Amino acid sequence: MGSFGDRSKSNLITCDMRLQQVFNRVILSFDCAILCGYRGQKEQDEAFAKGLSKLKYPEGKHNHTPSKAVDVMPYPIHWPGEEKDFVLSQADRDRIFLFAGFVLATAKSLGVRLRWGGDWNGNLDLRDESSFRDLPHFELVD
């Protein structure tokens, strides 16, 4: 399919090699953008203040060097309004869920264990994750 743009490449390079391996494989079949890899204290504090993260610096997996987490979205996604308040269309939500399944299957095929922010407990029941969903978020399970 394609390759990452410069911004996605610079975000992905801040991530653990296993995340790089997974998403360099994913991009070959599924167009996506790497929104965030490593987050410093300022970025993490901002994400926490906006309600985009439940963890303060340095507790988040984005705060490791290299980052143990990455935020990725399939392309195209339409982001209306503020990030914290965005409401996805059903088509975008369906695309994200399809994308997440593809990412998790790709990771598994490479022997990499990931957790997705749309199914924190990994039980494949997406209805039981109502308290905090972070659909772009993928993190390593070590």
DRENFI-563562 format. One record per residue (C-alpha): x, z, y; residue number from 0; residue in three letters. Coordinates in Angstrom, 2 decimals. Layout:
! residues N
+---------+---------+---------+-----+-----+
:       X :       Z :       Y :   i :  aa :
+---------+---------+---------+-----+-----+
:       X :       Z :       Y : NUM : ALA :
...
+---------+---------+---------+-----+-----+
//
This chain:
! residues 142
+---------+---------+---------+-----+-----+
:       X :       Z :       Y :   i :  aa :
+---------+---------+---------+-----+-----+
:    0.00 :    0.00 :    0.00 :   0 : MET :
:    2.13 :    1.16 :    2.83 :   1 : GLY :
:    4.60 :    3.43 :    4.39 :   2 : SER :
:    4.53 :    6.30 :    6.84 :   3 : PHE :
:    4.87 :    5.88 :   10.57 :   4 : GLY :
:    7.64 :    7.59 :   12.50 :   5 : ASP :
:    5.62 :   10.72 :   13.32 :   6 : ARG :
:    4.56 :   11.19 :    9.70 :   7 : SER :
:    8.14 :   10.68 :    8.52 :   8 : LYS :
:    9.49 :   13.25 :   10.96 :   9 : SER :
:    6.83 :   15.77 :    9.87 :  10 : ASN :
:    7.36 :   15.13 :    6.16 :  11 : LEU :
:   11.14 :   15.52 :    6.34 :  12 : ILE :
:   10.61 :   19.18 :    7.36 :  13 : THR :
:    8.95 :   19.84 :    3.99 :  14 : CYS :
:   10.25 :   20.93 :    0.63 :  15 : ASP :
:   11.56 :   18.04 :   -1.46 :  16 : MET :
:    8.68 :   18.43 :   -3.91 :  17 : ARG :
:    6.13 :   17.81 :   -1.15 :  18 : LEU :
:    8.16 :   14.83 :    0.02 :  19 : GLN :
:    8.18 :   13.47 :   -3.52 :  20 : GLN :
:    4.41 :   13.84 :   -3.88 :  21 : VAL :
:    3.47 :   12.28 :   -0.56 :  22 : PHE :
:    6.02 :    9.48 :   -0.79 :  23 : ASN :
:    4.23 :    8.57 :   -4.03 :  24 : ARG :
:    0.74 :    9.06 :   -2.54 :  25 : VAL :
:    1.39 :    6.70 :    0.39 :  26 : ILE :
:    2.06 :    3.86 :   -2.05 :  27 : LEU :
:   -1.63 :    3.91 :   -3.05 :  28 : SER :
:   -3.52 :    5.82 :   -0.37 :  29 : PHE :
:   -2.96 :    5.43 :    3.38 :  30 : ASP :
:   -2.55 :    8.80 :    5.07 :  31 : CYS :
:   -0.87 :   10.61 :    7.94 :  32 : ALA :
:    1.32 :   13.71 :    7.76 :  33 : ILE :
:   -0.05 :   15.90 :   10.55 :  34 : LEU :
:    2.20 :   18.93 :   10.16 :  35 : CYS :
:    5.03 :   20.21 :    8.03 :  36 : GLY :
:    7.16 :   23.05 :    9.38 :  37 : TYR :
:    5.60 :   25.26 :   12.06 :  38 : ARG :
:    7.67 :   27.51 :   14.27 :  39 : GLY :
:    6.38 :   30.76 :   15.73 :  40 : GLN :
:    4.77 :   29.16 :   18.79 :  41 : LYS :
:    2.88 :   26.55 :   16.72 :  42 : GLU :
:    1.81 :   29.11 :   14.11 :  43 : GLN :
:    0.61 :   31.56 :   16.76 :  44 : ASP :
:   -1.42 :   28.75 :   18.37 :  45 : GLU :
:   -2.93 :   27.73 :   15.01 :  46 : ALA :
:   -3.84 :   31.36 :   14.30 :  47 : PHE :
:   -5.37 :   31.84 :   17.77 :  48 : ALA :
:   -7.51 :   28.70 :   17.36 :  49 : LYS :
:   -8.73 :   29.85 :   13.93 :  50 : GLY :
:   -6.91 :   27.00 :   12.18 :  51 : LEU :
:   -4.80 :   29.43 :   10.14 :  52 : SER :
:   -5.56 :   32.84 :    8.67 :  53 : LYS :
:   -1.90 :   33.90 :    8.70 :  54 : LEU :
:    0.36 :   35.00 :   11.53 :  55 : LYS :
:    3.99 :   33.92 :   11.79 :  56 : TYR :
:    6.07 :   34.17 :    9.59 :  57 : PRO :
:    3.55 :   34.70 :    6.78 :  58 : GLU :
:    2.35 :   31.09 :    6.47 :  59 : GLY :
:    3.83 :   28.61 :    4.02 :  60 : LYS :
:    4.32 :   26.25 :    6.98 :  61 : HIS :
:    6.79 :   28.82 :    8.37 :  62 : ASN :
:    9.41 :   28.36 :    5.64 :  63 : HIS :
:   12.46 :   26.16 :    6.04 :  64 : THR :
:   11.86 :   23.77 :    4.40 :  65 : PRO :
:    8.09 :   24.03 :    4.71 :  66 : SER :
:    6.17 :   24.96 :    1.56 :  67 : LYS :
:    2.97 :   23.48 :    3.07 :  68 : ALA :
:    1.89 :   20.24 :    4.66 :  69 : VAL :
:   -1.23 :   19.09 :    6.47 :  70 : ASP :
:   -2.22 :   15.53 :    5.57 :  71 : VAL :
:   -5.29 :   13.41 :    6.21 :  72 : MET :
:   -6.32 :   10.09 :    4.73 :  73 : PRO :
:   -6.63 :    7.22 :    7.16 :  74 : TYR :
:   -8.90 :    6.56 :    8.92 :  75 : PRO :
:  -10.59 :    9.82 :    9.80 :  76 : ILE :
:  -12.63 :   10.27 :   12.96 :  77 : HIS :
:  -11.92 :   13.60 :   14.68 :  78 : TRP :
:  -14.66 :   14.32 :   17.24 :  79 : PRO :
:  -14.16 :   17.20 :   19.68 :  80 : GLY :
:  -11.74 :   20.08 :   19.36 :  81 : GLU :
:   -9.94 :   20.53 :   16.03 :  82 : GLU :
:  -11.50 :   23.97 :   15.48 :  83 : LYS :
:  -15.01 :   22.67 :   16.15 :  84 : ASP :
:  -14.86 :   19.22 :   14.59 :  85 : PHE :
:  -17.72 :   18.08 :   12.43 :  86 : VAL :
:  -16.88 :   15.44 :    9.87 :  87 : LEU :
:  -19.24 :   12.68 :    8.93 :  88 : SER :
:  -20.32 :   12.63 :    5.28 :  89 : GLN :
:  -18.24 :    9.47 :    4.78 :  90 : ALA :
:  -15.11 :   11.17 :    6.16 :  91 : ASP :
:  -15.76 :   14.31 :    4.09 :  92 : ARG :
:  -16.17 :   12.19 :    0.95 :  93 : ASP :
:  -12.92 :   10.34 :    1.75 :  94 : ARG :
:  -11.06 :   13.65 :    2.21 :  95 : ILE :
:  -12.36 :   15.02 :   -1.11 :  96 : PHE :
:  -11.40 :   11.80 :   -2.90 :  97 : LEU :
:   -7.98 :   11.92 :   -1.24 :  98 : PHE :
:   -7.42 :   15.54 :   -2.24 :  99 : ALA :
:   -8.21 :   14.73 :   -5.86 : 100 : GLY :
:   -5.76 :   11.84 :   -5.75 : 101 : PHE :
:   -3.06 :   14.05 :   -4.22 : 102 : VAL :
:   -3.58 :   16.83 :   -6.78 : 103 : LEU :
:   -3.50 :   14.35 :   -9.67 : 104 : ALA :
:   -0.35 :   12.71 :   -8.28 : 105 : THR :
:    1.33 :   16.09 :   -7.91 : 106 : ALA :
:    0.38 :   17.09 :  -11.44 : 107 : LYS :
:    1.80 :   13.82 :  -12.82 : 108 : SER :
:    5.09 :   14.69 :  -11.10 : 109 : LEU :
:    5.10 :   18.27 :  -12.42 : 110 : GLY :
:    4.43 :   19.76 :   -8.97 : 111 : VAL :
:    1.85 :   22.55 :   -8.65 : 112 : ARG :
:   -0.19 :   22.34 :   -5.45 : 113 : LEU :
:   -3.08 :   24.28 :   -3.97 : 114 : ARG :
:   -5.50 :   22.52 :   -1.62 : 115 : TRP :
:   -7.23 :   24.21 :    1.32 : 116 : GLY :
:  -10.60 :   22.86 :    0.20 : 117 : GLY :
:  -10.37 :   24.65 :   -3.17 : 118 : ASP :
:   -8.14 :   27.68 :   -2.64 : 119 : TRP :
:   -8.80 :   29.17 :   -6.05 : 120 : ASN :
:   -8.29 :   25.84 :   -7.84 : 121 : GLY :
:  -11.41 :   26.13 :   -9.98 : 122 : ASN :
:  -12.72 :   22.68 :   -8.96 : 123 : LEU :
:  -15.95 :   24.24 :   -7.64 : 124 : ASP :
:  -15.93 :   23.24 :   -3.97 : 125 : LEU :
:  -19.09 :   25.23 :   -3.25 : 126 : ARG :
:  -17.37 :   28.61 :   -3.51 : 127 : ASP :
:  -14.92 :   28.04 :   -0.65 : 128 : GLU :
:  -17.23 :   28.73 :    2.29 : 129 : SER :
:  -15.22 :   31.42 :    4.09 : 130 : SER :
:  -12.29 :   29.25 :    5.23 : 131 : PHE :
:  -11.73 :   25.61 :    4.50 : 132 : ARG :
:   -8.55 :   23.87 :    5.54 : 133 : ASP :
:   -9.15 :   20.36 :    4.24 : 134 : LEU :
:   -5.84 :   18.81 :    5.43 : 135 : PRO :
:   -3.76 :   21.63 :    3.88 : 136 : HIS :
:   -1.70 :   21.34 :    0.68 : 137 : PHE :
:    0.79 :   24.00 :   -0.36 : 138 : GLU :
:    3.22 :   24.56 :   -3.17 : 139 : LEU :
:    2.33 :   27.09 :   -5.85 : 140 : VAL :
:    5.57 :   28.71 :   -6.96 : 141 : ASP :
+---------+---------+---------+-----+-----+
//
